[in-house]
Amino acid sequence: MITFLIPSYQPNHTLLDLVQECSQHPIRIIVVDDGGQSSYAPIFSALPQEVIVLKHEVNEGKGAALKTGFKYIKEHFSHEHGVVVTVDGDGQHKVSDALALGEKALTLSSSIVLGVRDFSQVDVPFKSRFGNKLTRFITQFLIGYPISDTQTGLRAFTMDTLDFCLSLEQNRYEYEMSMLLGAKKFKIKLHEHPIETVYIENNAASHFNPFTDSLKIYIQIGKFALSSILSSVIDVSMFAWIYASLKEDLLFRVIVATVLARIVSSMFNYFVNKHVVFNAKESGSRSLFYYYALVVLVMLSSALLVYVFDVLIPISPVFIKIVVDGSLFFLSFNIQKKVIFKGTPS
């Protein structure tokens, strides 16, 4: 069974047109009224009787509306072999595309199918074309995941992904980005399916604010890099302080300063990654073991390279360490994203 989940905030006639077209197919339709003003109540009242309407008393955001729908589906329909397709209520998605995503998801497990648009078309509004390309570039650079359309709202979810979707804390437009960032960690596969790019009246019905909502998305992505950057600052600062405090020979000073600085900075990095970046709630014994195996490897590499270059090049070892660790940063970053936190269970 395919269920269409449509979050809606202050809709216009396009919601009625969309639902009317959806009603012509053997699917279940759930609409979430995300706390719009009472003047919009007649639109929801005009929906066909078979449509399930869930309501927020106040506006809580698109992410919260999706989670309300996911929770209802999990409680009432998780026993059946089905999928959930999220469809924006502003008319941007073709029903035929949504059905195609649902049919594809029915053949999969532990998967999210993304409906990806072609932003090279000349009729795509500049703000949408630019915003999507920028977000796509940043996302692929930081998490190493080849996602063609990071902001698509047309997505199909297998039933076994609903717990993951409900575990995410974000409640507004950044919620959809957090799905992409967290999917690898929970062993959820991301698939892509081409869809038609539709902008009705230059996307006037959308409540997506290209500045504030994009900013939230970029902040969400930036957590990945910021955790490592702050850890590097702590590491370099402690290394400089410890190195200057010791009076022993060069090798001893470099090794001790590197080890102590890395212990403190790695503890900070692990806990920030776990509780802020990845929002992991499990004990994390597996990720902790592999994380510190990586820490030891990078730490030894850092100490060896700093020592070698300090002998060969007569400049400050602190400067050498910044250059060395700057290179090791990218290696460590990708290993954490692709290996260590990829398989952490929920």
C-alpha positions in Angstrom: 0.0 0.0 0.0 1.3 3.4 -0.9 0.5 6.3 1.5 0.9 9.9 0.3 1.8 12.2 3.2 1.2 15.9 2.4 2.3 18.6 4.9 0.4 21.8 4.4 0.6 25.3 5.8 -1.7 28.0 4.7 -2.6 26.2 1.4 -4.4 27.5 -1.6 -6.5 25.8 -4.3 -3.5 23.8 -5.4 -3.8 21.5 -2.4 -7.4 20.6 -3.4 -6.4 20.0 -7.0 -3.5 17.8 -5.8 -5.6 15.7 -3.5 -8.4 15.4 -6.1 -5.9 14.0 -8.6 -4.4 11.7 -6.0 -7.9 10.4 -5.1 -8.1 8.8 -8.5 -5.5 6.2 -7.6 -5.6 3.3 -5.1 -3.5 5.0 -2.4 -4.0 6.3 1.1 -3.8 10.1 1.6 -2.8 11.9 4.8 -2.7 15.6 5.0 -1.2 17.4 8.0 -2.6 20.9 8.7 0.4 22.6 10.2 -1.4 25.2 12.3 -2.5 27.8 9.7 -4.9 30.5 10.5 -8.6 29.7 10.8 -9.3 31.4 7.5 -7.7 28.3 5.8 -10.0 25.8 7.6 -12.5 25.7 4.6 -9.8 24.3 2.4 -9.1 21.4 4.7 -12.8 20.9 5.2 -13.3 20.6 1.5 -10.9 17.7 1.2 -12.5 14.3 0.3 -14.0 12.4 3.2 -11.6 9.5 2.8 -8.5 11.7 3.3 -7.0 11.5 6.8 -6.4 15.0 8.1 -4.1 15.6 11.1 -3.9 19.0 12.7 -1.4 21.1 14.6 -3.0 23.8 16.7 0.0 26.1 16.0 2.5 26.2 13.3 5.4 23.8 14.2 7.3 23.6 10.9 7.5 21.2 8.0 9.7 18.7 9.8 7.2 18.5 12.7 4.3 18.0 10.3 6.2 15.2 8.6 6.9 13.6 11.9 3.3 13.8 12.9 2.4 11.9 9.8 5.2 9.4 10.2 4.1 8.7 13.8 0.5 8.2 12.8 1.5 5.8 10.0 3.8 3.9 12.3 1.1 3.5 14.9 -1.7 2.4 12.5 -0.1 0.9 9.4 3.4 -0.4 10.2 2.1 -4.0 10.0 1.4 -3.8 6.3 3.9 -4.0 3.4 3.8 -0.4 2.3 5.7 2.8 1.7 5.2 6.5 2.5 5.7 9.1 -0.1 6.0 12.7 1.1 4.5 15.2 -1.4 4.6 19.0 -1.1 1.1 20.5 -1.2 2.1 23.5 -3.4 1.7 21.6 -6.7 5.4 21.2 -7.4 5.2 17.5 -7.6 3.5 15.4 -10.3 1.3 12.6 -9.0 2.7 10.3 -11.6 6.2 11.0 -10.3 5.1 10.4 -6.7 3.5 7.1 -7.7 6.7 6.1 -9.5 8.8 6.7 -6.4 6.3 4.7 -4.3 6.4 1.7 -6.7 10.2 1.8 -6.7 10.3 1.9 -2.9 8.0 -1.1 -2.6 10.8 -3.2 -4.1 13.4 -2.0 -1.5 14.1 -2.1 2.2 15.8 0.3 4.6 15.7 2.9 1.8 14.7 6.4 1.0 14.1 7.2 -2.7 14.7 10.9 -3.6 12.8 12.5 -6.5 15.6 14.5 -8.2 14.9 17.4 -10.4 16.9 18.8 -13.4 18.0 22.3 -12.5 19.6 23.0 -15.8 16.3 23.9 -17.4 16.0 27.6 -18.3 12.5 28.0 -16.7 13.7 27.1 -13.2 13.7 30.2 -10.9 17.2 31.5 -10.2 16.8 31.3 -6.4 15.8 27.6 -6.7 18.6 26.8 -9.2 21.3 28.6 -7.3 20.2 27.4 -3.8 20.0 23.8 -4.8 23.3 23.8 -6.6 25.1 25.5 -3.7 23.6 23.1 -1.1 24.4 20.1 -3.3 28.0 21.2 -3.7 28.5 21.8 0.1 26.7 18.6 1.0 28.8 16.4 -1.4 32.0 18.1 -0.3 31.4 17.7 3.4 29.8 14.2 3.6 31.1 12.7 0.4 27.6 11.5 -0.6 26.7 12.0 -4.3 23.2 13.5 -3.9 21.9 15.3 -7.0 19.0 17.2 -5.3 19.4 17.8 -1.6 16.2 20.0 -1.2 13.6 17.8 -2.9 10.5 17.3 -0.9 9.3 14.3 -3.0 10.7 11.3 -1.2 9.5 7.7 -0.7 10.2 5.9 2.6 10.1 2.2 3.3 8.3 1.4 6.6 11.5 0.3 8.3 12.9 3.9 8.0 10.2 5.5 10.1 12.0 5.1 13.4 15.0 6.9 12.0 12.8 9.7 10.6 11.1 10.1 14.0 14.4 10.2 15.9 15.6 13.4 14.2 15.2 16.5 16.4 14.8 19.1 13.7 11.3 20.4 13.1 11.5 22.9 10.2 13.0 22.9 6.7 16.4 21.7 7.9 14.7 18.4 8.9 14.9 17.1 5.4 18.6 17.9 5.2 19.2 16.1 8.5 17.7 13.0 6.9 20.5 13.0 4.3 23.2 13.7 6.8 22.1 10.9 9.2 21.1 8.2 6.6 24.6 6.6 6.3 24.9 6.2 10.1 21.7 4.3 10.3 22.5 2.1 7.3 19.7 3.6 5.3 20.3 3.5 1.6 19.5 6.6 -0.5 18.3 6.1 -4.1 17.5 8.7 -6.7 14.7 8.8 -9.3 14.3 11.5 -11.9 11.2 13.6 -11.7 9.8 16.6 -13.6 10.7 20.0 -12.4 7.6 22.1 -11.8 7.3 25.7 -10.5 3.8 27.1 -10.4 3.7 30.9 -10.6 7.5 31.0 -10.0 7.1 28.9 -6.9 4.9 31.5 -5.2 2.9 28.9 -3.1 6.0 27.7 -1.4 6.7 28.8 2.2 10.4 28.0 1.9 12.4 31.2 2.6 15.5 31.2 0.4 17.6 33.0 3.1 16.4 31.9 6.5 15.6 28.3 5.6 18.8 27.8 3.5 20.7 29.3 6.4 19.3 26.6 8.7 20.3 23.9 6.2 23.9 25.2 5.9 24.1 25.4 9.7 23.1 21.7 9.8 25.7 20.8 7.3 28.3 22.9 9.0 28.1 20.9 12.2 30.1 18.2 10.5 33.1 20.5 9.8 32.8 22.7 12.9 33.3 19.8 15.3 36.6 18.9 13.7 37.7 22.5 13.4 37.1 23.2 17.1 38.9 19.9 18.0 41.9 21.0 15.9 42.0 24.4 17.6 42.0 22.6 21.0 44.6 20.1 19.9 47.0 22.7 18.5 46.6 25.0 21.5 47.3 22.3 24.0 50.2 21.0 21.9 51.8 24.4 22.0 51.3 24.9 25.7 52.6 21.4 26.7 55.5 21.6 24.2 56.6 24.9 25.7 56.2 23.6 29.3 58.5 20.6 28.8 62.3 20.8 29.0 63.3 17.3 27.8 64.7 16.4 24.4 62.9 17.1 21.2 61.4 13.7 20.5 60.1 13.3 24.0 58.5 16.8 24.0 56.8 16.2 20.6 55.5 12.7 21.6 54.2 13.8 25.0 52.6 17.0 23.7 51.0 15.2 20.8 49.6 12.4 22.9 48.1 14.6 25.7 46.8 17.2 23.3 45.1 14.5 21.2 43.5 12.8 24.2 41.7 16.0 25.2 40.8 17.1 21.7 39.6 13.6 20.6 37.4 13.3 23.7 35.8 16.6 22.8 35.5 15.6 19.1 33.9 12.3 19.8 31.3 13.5 22.2 30.3 16.5 20.0 30.1 14.2 17.0 28.0 11.7 18.9 25.6 14.1 20.7 25.5 17.1 18.4 26.5 16.2 14.9 25.0 12.7 14.7 22.6 12.9 17.7 23.4 9.2 18.6 21.5 8.0 21.6 23.1 4.5 21.9 26.0 3.5 24.1 28.3 3.7 21.0 30.9 1.0 22.1 31.5 0.1 18.4 31.9 3.6 17.2 34.0 4.5 20.2 36.4 1.6 19.5 36.9 2.5 15.9 37.0 6.2 16.6 39.9 5.8 19.0 41.6 3.3 16.6 41.5 6.1 14.1 42.7 8.6 16.7 45.8 6.5 17.5 46.6 6.1 13.8 46.3 9.8 13.1 48.1 10.7 16.3 51.1 8.5 15.5 51.2 9.8 12.0 51.1 13.4 13.3 53.9 12.8 15.8 56.1 11.1 13.2 55.6 13.7 10.5 56.1 16.6 12.9 59.3 15.1 14.2 60.7 14.3 10.7 59.8 17.8 9.3 61.1 19.5 12.5 64.5 17.8 11.9 64.5 18.6 8.2 63.1 22.1 8.3 64.3 24.7 10.9 60.9 26.3 11.6 58.5 26.2 14.6 57.1 22.7 15.2 53.8 24.4 16.0 53.6 25.7 12.4 54.6 22.2 11.1 51.9 20.6 13.2 49.3 23.0 11.8 50.3 22.0 8.2 50.5 18.3 9.0 47.2 18.1 10.8 45.5 20.2 8.2 46.3 17.4 5.7 45.3 14.6 8.1 42.1 16.4 8.9 40.5 15.5 5.5 41.6 11.9 5.8 40.1 11.6 9.4 37.0 13.5 8.4 36.1 11.1 5.5 36.9 8.0 7.5 34.6 9.1 10.3 31.7 9.9 7.9 32.1 6.8 5.7 33.2 4.1 8.2 33.0 4.9 11.9 29.6 6.5 12.2 28.1 4.8 9.1 27.0 1.7 10.8 26.1 3.0 14.3 22.8 1.3 15.2 19.8 3.4 16.4 
